[in-house]
């Protein structure tokens, strides 16, 4: 059953002490016989694991599914510190290690693609001893030179890497508008304000514990990705595990041209292109997204 409130989402997970911080995690057991390796899901900026609420239960059919909110995101702790991709990858490593897992598949979105790339780079260097069975990546600016950053992203990047004052002009209304602008105009979304509209709970989790004031700190991953793209995207390209891309074609940020660039570097990769879908395919078209992901996971 889809959970559509922040409180309900929190109730199906638990907080763990990971890398000295309180991190929200979900370890959802398989529905039915566990026939496949566990699936680790990494969310994007500025949202949280809640993005996957519509597809969590179907993904669990025959498979254990693991989710977490990155440090500074969603229901996790939101300390005022410098956020790096290495720190977020450390948190993911600690989660996997705490569960005692050594074999996984990966489903990643947005900045989660790059955190996954950092983990794969560590694996290639022999620093992360987890077997990755297969991977599905979706709508992330893995080739940053092809990305069209939104006005909001560019505004945040223009600010100092520090927490905003309480009177900063970032509100629930501005966040809601910014997120809606990343959806496809053709997306068949629930009416605003209806009981099925996920954005109020999404924005509530962004703003929890003044998280919206940390956005200029959290978004520094874009600068880090620009400096070290060869490490992150290089690992996405070169890791030997089977790779599948699921991409919303109407994404105004992570343009579909990135899929073609990836296929040129990784000709064996498979692709599902979703028409009429923007940056958040798991929210905009959950059934189509799920079908494409399951194809990539060979379910």
N, C-alpha and C positions, 0 to 999 in steps of 0.2 A: 504494500500500500504506500502511495506517495505521501511523504511528510511535507507539509507546506508552511510550517511555522518554525522559527528559530528554537523555540522551547522544545518542540517535538523532535527536531533534529538532534538537539543536545541530549535528549533522553535515550537515543539509540546508540550513543557512543560513551566514551569515558575520557577523562583527562589523565595523561601520563607525564611523568617527569622525564623529559628528554633533553639532553644537553643542558641541564640545569634550568629548564623552563617548563611551564605548564602548557602542554600541547593537547589539543582535542583530537581524538582518534576514534575511528570506527573499525572494528574487526567483525565483519558480518559473515556468519557461517553460510556455507552452501545450502541452497534449497534442494532437497533430494540428495542423491548420492554425489559425493565429491569426486567428479570424474576428471577435473582439470586442475592444473597448478593454480595457486592463488594469484589474484590480480591486484596489483598496487596502482591506485589512481592518484594522480597529482593534478591539482586544480590550477587556475590562472589568477591573474591580477585584474581587479582588486578584490575578487570575490572569495570563494571558499569551496570546500567539499560539497556544500549544499547545492552547488550547480548540478550535481549528479543525482539529486533526489528522485527525479522522474524515471531514472534508468537503473537505480541500485538493485531493486528486487529482481528484475529480469536478468541482470548480469550475474546474480547469485545462483541461478539455476545450474547446478552442477559445479559451482566454483565459489570458493571463499573470496570475499572482496574486502580490501583494505583501503581505507581513506584516512586522510588527516588534513587538518587546517595548518598551513604553514605558519611559522612564527610571525606574529603581527597581523594575522588574517583570521576572519571568522570568529570562532569560539576559543581560539588559542590565546595565550598571553600576548600582550602588546607592549613590550618594554620599549623605552625610548633609547634606541641604540642604532648603530650602523648595520643595516641589513645587507648581507651578501648572498650570492648564490651558493657559496661554499657553506655558509651557516645553514641555509635551508637544506642543502644536501646532507649535512651532518645530522640534522634532525630526522630526516627520512631514514638515513642509515641506522640511527639509534632505535627508531621504531621497528624496523625490520629485524634488527639484532635482538631487541627485547622479545619479539615474538618467536625467535629461534628459527627463522626461515632462511633457507639457502637456495630457493628456486622460486622464481616469480615470472609473471608477465607484467608488462607496463602499459597503462593507458594514461596519456598525458595531454594537457591542454595549455595553450598560451605559455606563460612563464614556466609551467610544469614541464613543457617540452625541453626547456633549457636546463632545468634542474635535473631532469632525466638524462640530458646530455652530459652533465657534470658527473653523475653517477656512472654512466657508461665509460667516461674517460678514466675514472678511478678504476673501474673494472679492467680496462685495457692495460692499465699500469700495474695490475696485480694488487691494488689497494682496497678492492671491494670484492670479496669472494662469493658473490651471489650469481647464480646462473640465471640469465634472462632467456626465457623460452621463446617469447615473441613480443612484438611491440606494436602499439597503435598510437600514432600521434595525430593531433587535431588542432588546427587553427592557432598556430603560434608563429611569431615572427622569427623563425629560425635563420632567415637571411635578412638581417636588420636593414640592409641598404634598400630592400624592396618594400619595407613596411611604410605605411602611411599613418603616422602617429596622429591621434585625434588632437583637437585643440586643448582638451583637458589634460592629456598626457604631456603635451609640450609645455603647458602652463606649469604643471607639477615639476617637470625637469628644469624649468627656469628658476625655480625656488632653491634656496640653500638646502643642503641635506640636514635638515633639522625639523623637529616637531613644530607644527603650526600653533599659533595662539588660539585660545578658545573662540575668539570672534572671527576666525577665518571664514571666508565666504564659500565654504563647502557644506552643503546641507543635504538632508534626505532628498529634497526635491531636485537639487542639481545632480546628485549621484544617480537618481532614478533616470533623469533625462539623458545623462551621459551613457548609461548602460543601454537604454532603449535605442540610442543612435547607432549602436554597434549591431543591432539586429537587422535582418533583411526587411525591407518594406513589405515583402510578400509573406513573411512569417505568420502563420496562423496562431497567434498568441491569445491566451485568455483575455477577456476585457480587463482594462485597468480597474483595480479595486475589487475584482471578483474574488471569490474564495479560492480560485485556482491560479490567481496571479502570484508568481513566485517573487517578484521584485521587492515587495515590501519586506519580506523576511530576509532577502538577500542584502538589502540596504541596511536593515537593522543590524545584521551581523558585521557589516563593514564598519558601522558607526559605534559598535559596542566598545566600551572602555576607551573612547576617544580614538578609535582606530582611524577615522577619517582624517584626524590631525597628523597621523603618521604617513599618509600617502606620499609626501615628498621624499620620505626616507625609503619606503618600500619600492618605489619606482626606479631607484638607482640601478636595479638589475638591467635596465635598458643600456645604461652607460657601460656596465660591466660586460654585457653581451657584445656590445660594439667593440670593446677592447679585445675580447677573447673569443670571438666567434669561431675561430679555427679550432679551438678546444671543444666547445660545446657542440656546434653543428658538425664538426669533423667526426666526433664520436657517434652522433646520430647517423651519419652517413656510413661509417666504417664498421660499427658493431656487427658481428656476424649473424645475430639473431634476425629472423624474418621480420620485415618492416611493412606496415600497412598505414596509409594516410587516409583520414576521413576529414574532408574539408568542405566547409560552407563556402560556396562560390561567391556569395554577396558580402563576404567579410570586407569591411572598409579599411581594416588595419593590416591584417596578415593576408595579403593579396594571394589569389590563387596561382599567380605566377611562381610562387615559392614551391608549389608541388612539382611543376615542370623542372625547376632547377634541381630539386631533390631527386627526381627520377633520372635526370641526366647523370647525376653522381652515383645513384644507386638503381641501376636498371632493373634489378629483380624486385624492387619494391612494388607493392600493389596499391591501388588507389580507389576510393569511392568519393566522387564529387557530388555534393548535395546542392541542387539548384533551389533557389528561393530560400536559402539559409545563410545567415551571417556569421558573426564571430562566436556565438554560443550555440552550436548545433544541438547539444544535449538539452538545452532549454527550449530552443525554437522548434525543433522537430525531433522529439525524443524517440519516437518509433523508428524513423528512418535512421537516426544516429545509431540506435541500438542494433539494428539489422546490419549496418555497415561495420560496426565494431565487432560483432559476433563473427562476421566473415573474416575479419583480420585475426581474430583469436582462434579461428578454425573450430568453433563450437558446433 
